């Protein structure tokens, strides 16, 4: 298996009062890197941990040699235990996988403990927005270098705008970056008018989805293309986890960390397993909620395609639909009577009949499609009409734009491409 997960052992440790007491002392003296109602996250380097505490942590399996920096998460005991268990399970699944595909990594959970909180620590946590009771759960895991995928993409938008430099972006936190991107891409304000919390949450999710689509459109207009390997690696990893009935359940851009390996290749981590679950779902017995882990891949898929690649893909799909519609119309007796009449005509009579039967200024895309299918069918079945049909199509493509709308011109180009491919 290629780079699938951290290989070091994963083992919970019983609460050791001395270690926990020293950890709480260390935490209270640190600046919080991230915080919320559920907990706080702090980063420590090997040098920033007192030697005595470092030796005790090394005794219980914390390795500072392979990864010198660690993340310490402090949040409510039940959530901490759940996340530790889910991280452990996910890490084991990827480590034991025999897949030869490149997979994302999981931050290896190294230490877990439930600790009693003293008043000083409780006040410290509360001051940082985390309100807990008498106990807290502590998880130590390896620090993951890089930035989350959302931050990475938002930064690309600001750089492409030419309004910000890389040095400026280094001084901005995610909220500032998100705000500037919102102004740039024209984000709508989140905050629905629903009367219930459920309605407001639903409205907020719709606005966020629309905002993200606007960001994708902006990046595509600017020519940004996301490396295909990012989504391929994520998809490979999801497949392995799902095959073991493991679901992340909260896989969005901020829970994907992207960085670079020493050789310059992409290095990806999946983080935040607090909503993950293990089990089997069916249409008859769904015992837990499972969100769509692949939604991220679908939403970001357009960013991995160049304009020419997407145009070619759209063209191939249109040709398939065109061919299918042609076969369907060919089985219609009324349509066959009409084209049998047209097939008997020649040159100018043929062109007049086409103009009479299909008025471009009137009909919809569906009617225009019927015209194109008629032309294609006649071109394939009446060799004597091929030259007339070719001339008619070329005349439509070279006519002034006022006589042929852009969408109609696109469909005539599609027909010409279809006939050229068949001729070849």
HUKADA-V122625 format. One line per field, one symbol per residue. ss: DSSP state (h for helix, s for strand, l for the rest). phi: phi as a letter, one per 30 degrees, with the letter a starting at -180 (. if undefined). Layout:
ss=???
phi=???
//
This chain:
ss=lsllllllllllllllhhhhhhhhhhhhlllllsslllsssssslhhhllhhhhhhhhhllllllllllsssssslhhhhhhhhhhhhhhhhhhhhlllllsllssllssssssssllhhhhhhhhhlllllllssssssssllllsshhhhhhhhhhhhlllllhhhhhlllhhhhhhhhhhhhlllllllllllhhhhhhhhhhhhhhhhhhhhhhhhhllllllhhhhhhhhhhhhhhhhllsslllllhhhssssslllllsssssllllllssllllllllllllllllhhhhhhhhhhllhhhhhhhhhhhhhhhhhhhhhhhhllhhhhhhhhhhhlllhhhhhhhhhhhlllllllhhhhhhhhhhhhhhhhhlhhhhhhhhhhhhhhhhlllllllhhhhhhhhhhhhhhhhhhl
phi=.chdadcddbadbdecedddddddddddccdddaaaddlbbbcbceddceeddddddddcjdccddbdcbcccbadeddddddddddddddddddddcdcddbdcceddcbbacbdcdeddddddddcicccddbbccbcbddcdjbddddedddddddddicbcdddddccdddddddddeddciddddkdcedcdddddddddddddddddddeddddddidbdeededddddededddddcicbdiacbedcccbbbdedjddbcbcbicdcdablbcbdcbccadbdddceedddceedccdedddddddddddddddddddddddccdddddddddddddbhddddddddddbdddcddddddddddddddddddcbddcedddedddddddcdeedcbdedddddddddddddddddd
//
